[in-house]
Amino acid sequence: MKFFVIGDEDMVLGFGLVGVEGVVVREAQETHRALDAAMTHSDIGIILLSERAANWIRPEVRKYFFHQAYPLIVEIPDRLGTVGERISIKDVVQAAVGVRIE
């Protein structure tokens, strides 16, 4: 099972440094094509999708998320941080562990 990342240049480069393949997207059509292509690969188990890219194609992300169990789609913040009212990773860790990370 492999990971695959869809997001901006920094995100794809960063995950690429640890061996995760990915696609750089800059708008909704690119994101749509990248997600559809990733969903057809049987060896991809987890798709890491930037929150901003997910927002560009929200109906499609919901369709896959709620109606297809595999591969798992995980939305993550990009270098600009979280989008909207989403809880940050630091807040999740603080709530779970009880330690504030700075």
N, C-alpha and C positions, 0 to 999 in steps of 0.2 A: 504494500500500500504506500502510495506516494502522496506528498503534499504538492499543491500547485497554488501559486499566488497571482492575483489579478489586482493591479493598483497602479500608483504613480511610479516614476522612475526610481525614486529613493527606496520605496518599499520592495520593488522587484530586485533591485541591486542588492539591498540588504539581505533578503532571503536567499538570493543567488549565491552570496558568499558562504552560506552553509549548505549549499547543494540543492536548494529548492528551485525548480524551474518556474517560470512565470511569464506573464504578458503585461506590457505597459499599455495602459489605456488612458485616453484623454477626453473621451466623450461617450455618450450613450451607445451609439452604434458599435464602436470598438468593444465596449464592455459586453454588449449583447452577444457579439460574435465570439469573444473570448470565453464567456461562460458557457455558451452552447457547445463550443468545441471541447472544453474541459469536461463537461458532463458526459461526453461520448467515450472518454477514455476509461476503460475498466480498471486500469492500474492506479488511477487517482482516487484516493480515499477521502481527502480533506482539501477543500478549496478555501484558501484564505482570500477574502474579498475586502477591499478597503470600503469603509463606510460611505465615502463619497461616491465611489463607483456603484455601490449597491443602491444608493439613492437615485442614481440616474436611471436605473432599470428596476425600481422597487416591485412592480407587479410580477415581473419574471422571477425575481429572487423569492418572493412569497410563494409563487407557484411551485418552484423546486423545493423550497424549505418545508412546506406543509404537505406536499404530495409525493415526495420522493425521498426515501430514507438514505440513499447512497448516491453519490458521495455527500459527505457532510459539508455544508457551507457555513463558514465562520466569518463574521464581519469583524474587522479590526480597525482601529483608528490609524490614520496615516500620520505623516510627520507634522501635520498641522493640528493634530489633536482630534478629539471626539466631535461628532456632528450632533447638534441639537442637545436634547436633554438626556442623552445617554450617560450612564454611570461610567466613570473612568476605571481603568485597570487598577490604579493605585487605590481607589475607594473600595473596590472589591477585595483587594488584598487586606486593606485595613479592617474591613468588616469581618473577614474570615479569620485573620490571624490576631487582630487587635494591636497591630504595630503600624505606625505611620511611616511611610516610605517617602523620603524627600529626594 
